[in-house]
Structures are given as C-alpha cells and as structure tokens.
Amino acid sequence: MLHFIHSYGLLGSSGCGKTTLLTSLTGFSSLDYGSIHIDIQSPSRLGFMPQEIALFEEFSIAETFSFFAKLYNIAPETYQATIKELKTVLDLPPDNQLCSTLRILLFTVVARHGASPLQ
C-alpha cells in the first residue's frame, strides 16, 4: 500500500510502461483495457511531472502555473498569489529567464502538490 503523504519514484527500463501508468493514474490518458483502482476521491489529486518538458521550455512561470491550474481547475487568483510567493521565497528571475534546472524545480513544486498545487 502506498501512503499519499509521501513522494515515490518509479524506475524501469525504457518502454516498460512507467509513463503510461502515471498518465493513466493521473487521468491525463485513459487505458486501452484493464483498470486501475485508487482509494482517493479523485485521480486528479495525484501530482505528475513528465520526464520530457520540451513543450514547456518557452513557458514563463506564470504560463506554467496557468497551464497546470487549468488542468486542475484552479482559480487564477489562487495560482497568481502562489507565483508571487514563489518568486519571493525562491528569488526567481524574471518570468522568461528560467533555466532548465529552475523549470524542473517549478514543475516539481506543481507535481508535488497534485490537484491543489498552489494552496
């Protein structure tokens, strides 16, 4: 049994189904067959950070949060307040100057908190 107050990593060889499992668990994709049962109110409460973030390379901090907030149906005022707080706490550079390390850190923050990444 996995406890949801912890973070877990999933390791395996290329093509073994890690991404398929995680995207199915989080509701980003559906299964072709079979089923997954999770004892939580909504699979969207799970956080997921994709390995490939090429789609997001040009996203600013605000655009990144906006994208994930829309996926998780979070109000703009909620994520805008969090952006302001993160910029202060992490001393983040201006929006369009995120290096890949900071981008991954930002995605980790979003993924770590699942459906309420900004509260």
VOPAGU-2260 file (C-alpha; in pm, 1 decimal, decimal comma):
REM VOPAGU-2260
SITE   aa  ch    i         X         Y         Z
SITE  MET   A    0       0,0       0,0       0,0
SITE  LEU   A    1     130,2     344,0     -90,2
SITE  HIS   A    2      76,1     628,2     152,3
SITE  PHE   A    3     -12,7     957,4     -12,3
SITE  ILE   A    4     174,5    1173,3     235,7
SITE  HIS   A    5     497,3    1050,7      77,0
SITE  SER   A    6     665,0    1100,3    -259,6
SITE  TYR   A    7     753,1     799,5    -470,7
SITE  GLY   A    8     966,1     746,0    -778,9
SITE  LEU   A    9     901,7     485,7   -1046,5
SITE  LEU   A   10    1202,8     319,3   -1208,1
SITE  GLY   A   11    1215,2      81,6   -1501,8
SITE  SER   A   12    1366,6      22,0   -1842,1
SITE  SER   A   13    1267,1     223,7   -2145,8
SITE  GLY   A   14     928,4     125,1   -2283,7
SITE  CYS   A   15     815,0     -80,3   -1983,3
SITE  GLY   A   16     509,4     140,5   -1918,4
SITE  LYS   A   17     614,5     389,0   -1648,8
SITE  THR   A   18     473,8     691,9   -1830,4
SITE  THR   A   19     162,0     502,7   -1938,1
SITE  LEU   A   20      95,4     401,1   -1578,3
SITE  LEU   A   21     148,2     751,8   -1441,4
SITE  THR   A   22     -55,7     929,6   -1707,8
SITE  SER   A   23    -336,2     677,8   -1653,5
SITE  LEU   A   24    -321,4     719,5   -1274,3
SITE  THR   A   25    -342,7    1096,7   -1301,6
SITE  GLY   A   26    -616,0    1098,1   -1563,9
SITE  PHE   A   27    -402,3    1250,8   -1841,1
SITE  SER   A   28    -471,3     944,1   -2056,7
SITE  SER   A   29    -710,0     650,6   -2049,4
SITE  LEU   A   30    -636,6     279,8   -2053,6
SITE  ASP   A   31    -696,9      73,4   -2366,4
SITE  TYR   A   32    -802,4    -214,6   -2141,9
SITE  GLY   A   33    -795,1    -311,2   -1775,3
SITE  SER   A   34    -849,9     -83,4   -1480,8
SITE  ILE   A   35    -668,9      95,8   -1201,1
SITE  HIS   A   36    -826,5     141,3    -859,8
SITE  ILE   A   37    -709,1     418,9    -629,9
SITE  ASP   A   38    -850,3     478,8    -284,1
SITE  ILE   A   39    -873,1     856,9    -316,7
SITE  GLN   A   40   -1154,7    1092,0    -409,4
SITE  SER   A   41   -1012,4    1185,1    -748,4
SITE  PRO   A   42    -711,8    1070,1    -954,5
SITE  SER   A   43    -655,7    1436,9   -1039,5
SITE  ARG   A   44    -531,1    1482,1    -680,5
SITE  LEU   A   45    -214,8    1295,7    -779,6
SITE  GLY   A   46      81,0    1502,4    -895,2
SITE  PHE   A   47     280,8    1408,6   -1203,8
SITE  MET   A   48     590,2    1565,9   -1355,0
SITE  PRO   A   49     660,5    1439,1   -1707,9
SITE  GLN   A   50    1015,6    1344,0   -1796,8
SITE  GLU   A   51    1002,3    1539,2   -2120,5
SITE  ILE   A   52     925,1    1906,3   -2070,0
SITE  ALA   A   53    1005,1    2027,9   -2420,8
SITE  LEU   A   54     650,2    2159,5   -2460,8
SITE  PHE   A   55     709,4    2390,0   -2167,0
SITE  GLU   A   56    1060,9    2518,0   -2245,8
SITE  GLU   A   57     930,3    2855,1   -2355,4
SITE  PHE   A   58     669,7    2885,8   -2080,2
SITE  SER   A   59     717,9    3160,0   -1824,5
SITE  ILE   A   60     649,3    3094,9   -1456,9
SITE  ALA   A   61     301,2    3243,9   -1496,3
SITE  GLU   A   62     229,6    3039,6   -1810,8
SITE  THR   A   63     343,5    2718,6   -1641,8
SITE  PHE   A   64     114,3    2772,1   -1344,1
SITE  SER   A   65    -169,2    2884,5   -1569,5
SITE  PHE   A   66    -137,3    2566,5   -1776,6
SITE  PHE   A   67    -144,0    2333,0   -1475,5
SITE  ALA   A   68    -409,8    2537,4   -1295,7
SITE  LYS   A   69    -639,3    2494,9   -1597,4
SITE  LEU   A   70    -572,8    2119,7   -1597,5
SITE  TYR   A   71    -664,6    2100,4   -1229,7
SITE  ASN   A   72    -944,6    2360,4   -1247,4
SITE  ILE   A   73    -778,3    2603,1   -1003,9
SITE  ALA   A   74    -887,3    2967,3    -990,9
SITE  PRO   A   75    -645,3    3223,6   -1143,2
SITE  GLU   A   76    -627,7    3428,4    -823,2
SITE  THR   A   77    -503,5    3120,3    -636,3
SITE  TYR   A   78    -211,3    3046,4    -867,3
SITE  GLN   A   79    -124,8    3415,3    -914,9
SITE  ALA   A   80     -78,9    3455,0    -539,3
SITE  THR   A   81     144,6    3147,6    -535,8
SITE  ILE   A   82     355,8    3280,1    -823,4
SITE  LYS   A   83     419,8    3597,7    -626,8
SITE  GLU   A   84     512,4    3399,6    -315,8
SITE  LEU   A   85     744,2    3161,5    -504,5
SITE  LYS   A   86     924,9    3446,8    -676,4
SITE  THR   A   87     998,6    3597,6    -335,8
SITE  VAL   A   88    1084,2    3278,7    -146,8
SITE  LEU   A   89    1295,8    3122,5    -423,3
SITE  ASP   A   90    1435,2    3452,6    -553,6
SITE  LEU   A   91    1329,1    3352,4    -904,4
SITE  PRO   A   92    1443,3    3552,7   -1206,2
SITE  PRO   A   93    1202,7    3742,4   -1432,9
SITE  ASP   A   94     941,3    3521,4   -1598,9
SITE  ASN   A   95    1113,4    3441,8   -1925,4
SITE  GLN   A   96    1457,0    3368,9   -1781,9
SITE  LEU   A   97    1408,8    3024,1   -1630,8
SITE  CYS   A   98    1699,0    2786,5   -1687,1
SITE  SER   A   99    1617,6    2416,7   -1721,6
SITE  THR   A  100    1705,2    2348,9   -1356,4
SITE  LEU   A  101    1461,6    2613,4   -1229,0
SITE  ARG   A  102    1197,4    2494,6   -1475,8
SITE  ILE   A  103    1227,7    2139,9   -1337,5
SITE  LEU   A  104    1211,2    2277,4    -982,0
SITE  LEU   A  105     894,4    2466,7   -1070,6
SITE  PHE   A  106     738,6    2155,7   -1229,0
SITE  THR   A  107     833,6    1955,3    -920,9
SITE  VAL   A  108     652,5    2206,0    -699,3
SITE  VAL   A  109     341,7    2179,2    -917,8
SITE  ALA   A  110     356,8    1799,3    -938,8
SITE  ARG   A  111     430,7    1756,0    -568,6
SITE  HIS   A  112     103,7    1918,1    -473,4
SITE  GLY   A  113    -122,3    1743,5    -725,0
SITE  ALA   A  114    -463,0    1897,2    -772,8
SITE  SER   A  115    -400,9    2165,8    -516,2
SITE  PRO   A  116     -51,8    2263,2    -630,0
SITE  LEU   A  117     -95,1    2624,2    -541,0
SITE  GLN   A  118    -255,9    2625,1    -199,4
